[in-house]
Amino acid sequence: MKLRNMIDVHVSYGSMSVRFAYTWVEKVVRQIAKQEKVKRGSVGVRFVPNAEIKKLNKTYRQKNKPTDVLSFTTDGIGGDDIGDIIVSVEFVQKLLKSSSDRLGDHVGMLLIHGFLHIIGYDHEKRSEAKIMWEKQDRAANTLGVHRIAFEDFG
């Protein structure tokens, strides 16, 4: 299927009971795509439990622990299948127990963060992190998503 001038977003929840409105997930992904001038392609978004993201983290990053978000580039910019963003809602819920942040804001930031990764941005070095964080903040402001600090790099 050839996509023309459109970002197609596919959302799946697996066994997760927490659901986010498809239109909201689509809006977040399409906004960061518009900001970054990505005009077409497909993006998969999966919401998974800790057990699943831990398995993926171990397989692909050799880290035997759960994490909040993983990103996998498929074709990248210009391809029909840009990539996938995997979010552990369970991980985020546990993180938020000691925070005043809202689940939706945190997940919105993770979708923005994940999209930037699948189109080639990274934060391994301070200079890369600065660029990525600025892009995240700009998209979050446009969407009205409360900024979540990403202080780590590397």
Secondary structure, DSSP 8 states (H G I E B T S, - for coil): ----S-EEEEEE-TT------HHHHHHHHHHHHHHTT--SEEEEEEEE-HHHHHHHHHHHH---S--SEEEEESS-TTSSEEEEEEEEHHHHHHHHTTS---HHHHHHHHHHHHHHHHTT---SSHHHHHHHHHHHHHHHHHHT----------
